Amino acid sequence: MERKSSRLDGVYASILARRGTQGRLRRLTIPTPETVDFSSNSYLSLSRDQDIWSAYLDRLQQSPANQGFSLGSGGSRLLDGNSAAAEALECTAAAFHGAPAGLLFNSGFEANTGLFGCAPQPGDVVVYDELIHASVHDGIRLSRARGISFAHNCVRGKSRTSLDHVLSELTQGQDGHRLRAGEINVFVAVESVYSMDGDLAPLADIVECVEERLPNGNGYIVVDEAHATGWLGERGRGLVCHLGLEDRVWARVHTFGKAMGCAGAIVLCSPTTRQYLINYARSFIYTTAMGYPTLAGIQTAYEYLESGRVEPRLAHLRSLIKHTHRLLTSICTRHQPPPRDVVLYTKEGVPESPIIPLFTAHARSLAEYLQRRGFMVRPIVAPTVPAGTDRVRLCLHAGNTMEEVQGLCKAIDEWVAEKLSESGEPSEKPSKL
Ligand SMILES: Cc1ncc(COP(=O)(O)O)c(C=O)c1O
């Protein structure tokens, strides 16, 4: 008799083959250490910093015996997995980001699914930016709320899909009177820095809009600061602190796996909300808590940020962003008319973040070309991003040098010239960048 699993493998194999023919098959690769990193989310290059590593080892050596010699936590925080170190880290992070309280989660993904899965009450609504992270979508699916998207970063545009329009429709719709009376809660979910486009949310305007449309205080803004944590604002406190909106944003999610070079996340919120999450957030309750080595790494990274030693790195990162912008703009200007389908760099001003998308219908070709020249970049294609917006996602890091950026842009320039000559379009010779 044919084994069940082999029949199922056959089903999977044909699904994978279909995906393969569409050029959308996902694969695991091991990053090669000798390539120059223009891909990871380690924006500050802290994960390999010698000083932080030494401070981390010292912390492990000096930790109390009941904490320091345990690789794992031993259980859920609600059973045996809680520790003074976990609670101390929550206080450190909350103080650093100017929040009343915080609750750790094992990842940003779990923080979002935990928060959105239980925060809305029956009948509540979650209004979210259309480019919000997959984990928020999954959280909404787990919740008892209705989800409605608004157009990316469109707060007050005339479009019927602007945030203002969506909120206005809600307050005039079927349950409008209950919404206006503050009996239905509206959660508004945005990211401070969008992970694929690298643009910032117009957060001050979003806050104004929500307060105007929901004056009874039933608009609750949740900001996912995953890609802002550690580098945006003074000492990397994030966008909410940078704009002084701590008291007008209901909850924030900070993740430790990106600029902070560690792993895990925290939801910043009121003490009562924290207590509610402890009771109802399934991804907090039904999982083994972080062990001491992980907590110690995050605590060490926070101390580094708070000490101000991060400032020279931030300054270097800002210059890299400006320099890259100059070089990419010059590539596009020289290959006029703009090389349609080849590479489209759309930033008019200096990019707002170290994430710079290079839109091209040939994302895989560009990424492979750059990888062969020793630059690690990755193609990001549908369904990870909306169809028609395939790109190579360039990520700059404080650990990159000006020369590396120069080399990368020179290779992009050569690729553009090659592609254009293949397509028969006239192309400028790559010139000295
Ligand atoms: C905006 C955003 N939120 C949340 C997450 C999830 O964070 P983590 O990697 O810690 O699970 C990510 C990571 O890709 C992200 O980009």
The ligand as an SDF file (V2000), in Angstrom:
LIG
                    3D

 16 16  0  0  0  0  0  0  0  0999 V2000
    7.3970   45.3230   10.2040 C   0  0  0  0  0  0  0  0  0  0  0  0
    7.7490   44.0290   10.8320 C   0  0  0  0  0  0  0  0  0  0  0  0
    7.1030   43.6490   11.9410 N   0  0  0  0  0  0  0  0  0  0  0  0
    7.3810   42.4920   12.5520 C   0  0  0  0  0  0  0  0  0  0  0  0
    8.3430   41.6510   12.0620 C   0  0  0  0  0  0  0  0  0  0  0  0
    8.6150   40.3700   12.7500 C   0  0  0  0  0  0  0  0  0  0  0  0
    9.6920   40.5390   13.5980 O   0  0  0  0  0  0  0  0  0  0  0  0
   10.5980   39.2840   13.9850 P   0  0  0  0  0  0  0  0  0  0  0  0
   11.5670   39.0950   12.8770 O   0  0  0  0  0  0  0  0  0  0  0  0
   11.2160   39.6650   15.2790 O   0  0  0  0  0  0  0  0  0  0  0  0
    9.6680   38.1340   14.1120 O   0  0  0  0  0  0  0  0  0  0  0  0
    9.0660   42.0150   10.9340 C   0  0  0  0  0  0  0  0  0  0  0  0
   10.1400   41.1260   10.4360 C   0  0  0  0  0  0  0  0  0  0  0  0
   10.3120   40.8010    9.3340 O   0  0  0  0  0  0  0  0  0  0  0  0
    8.7520   43.2180   10.2730 C   0  0  0  0  0  0  0  0  0  0  0  0
    9.3740   43.5800    9.1570 O   0  0  0  0  0  0  0  0  0  0  0  0
  1  2  1  0
  2  3  1  0
  2 15  2  0
  3  4  2  0
  4  5  1  0
  5  6  1  0
  5 12  2  0
  6  7  1  0
  7  8  1  0
  8  9  2  0
  8 10  1  0
  8 11  1  0
 12 13  1  0
 12 15  1  0
 13 14  2  0
 15 16  1  0
M  END
$$$$
